[in-house]
């Protein structure tokens, strides 16, 4: 079958999510809509109970194990409900009404969304909040004082809205670490065995919306309650091999294609990180050399490689920037509705050449207006 041509505008998609897919993956997805080569049926009509789909789930689990070098005592699950469902599912499993408080970091928009959901299930201690500073930086080690009896520590590795990213692992080794890695999962090497749980919805670096990847250590579930609804019970999902109910077959298949691309085309997460670092460096250099025409939101030490958030001197200029950029073929550059400004997301599937074109556009726009 001849591969369908891709839309050239996909190369210039800087959306915060869903993010752009790698070109070779997008071509395979286009083919699969008509017929998956191994099956001869459209991916949209293949049964989740088929042997083929069971092999997809098995291969995807193994690919994630390889990419993260996961020990044998970890499970990999593919669930629905996005990261938002995990905001509730996690504390329902681990947080007790009369027990010690779980510790949460409030570092931006999405970590703030997790807090009230956890508080429904039991006591929560906000270990640190960046709200007073407008979420423009992350805490230093000296600002964090972890409890010795917390049931778990929860934090977001990359705040998509504000463009903040932790470049270190937080917490105590004797307290379970739980991390929402939705917007930087599989973008860089991760010492996964330092975490008791990692969760990430797919619509940034690893596929389309519809599936959430869970990496879970067996030990975390030792004292889990037995009266949870089956759909919200990690143990039930493990037993069902992520097919407790009808799963998002299409989304899971696309994530499989992305992991194949990471392993075979890119050569692993260290090489992926090198590419992502180069993209981010190029764009941040453009900000830093603009004489504050483009002013970054995040403190330099906490800058995200995934989401570059910045402002122009006036809101009127920002509106003109977004409009002019869209006319030039650059999509998804508007900042999140909660803070406005500009946001360029540099997820795995975005090519370096796309960032080079954006930097050229930004320089021309600056020279025309400064």
Buried (B, 14 or more C-beta within 10 A) or exposed (E): EEEEEBEEEBBBBBBBBBBBBBBBBBBBBBBBEEBBEEBEBEBEEBEBEEEBBEEBBEEBBEBBBBBBEBEEEBBBBBBBBBBBBBBBBBBBBBBBEEEBBBBBBBBBBBBBBBBEBBBEBBBBEBBBBBEEEEBBBBBEEEEBEEBEEBBBBBBBBBBBBBBBBBEEBBBEEEBBBBBBBBBBBBBBBBEBBEBBBBBBBBBBBBBBBBBBBBBBBEEBBEEEEEEBEEBBBBBBBBEBBBBBEEBBBBBBBBBBBBBBBBBEEBEEBEEBBEBBBBBBEBBBEBBEEBEEBBBBBBEEEBBBBBBBBBBBEEEEBBEBBBEBBBEEBBBBBBBBEEBBBBBBBBBBBBBEEBBEBBBEBBBEBBEEBE
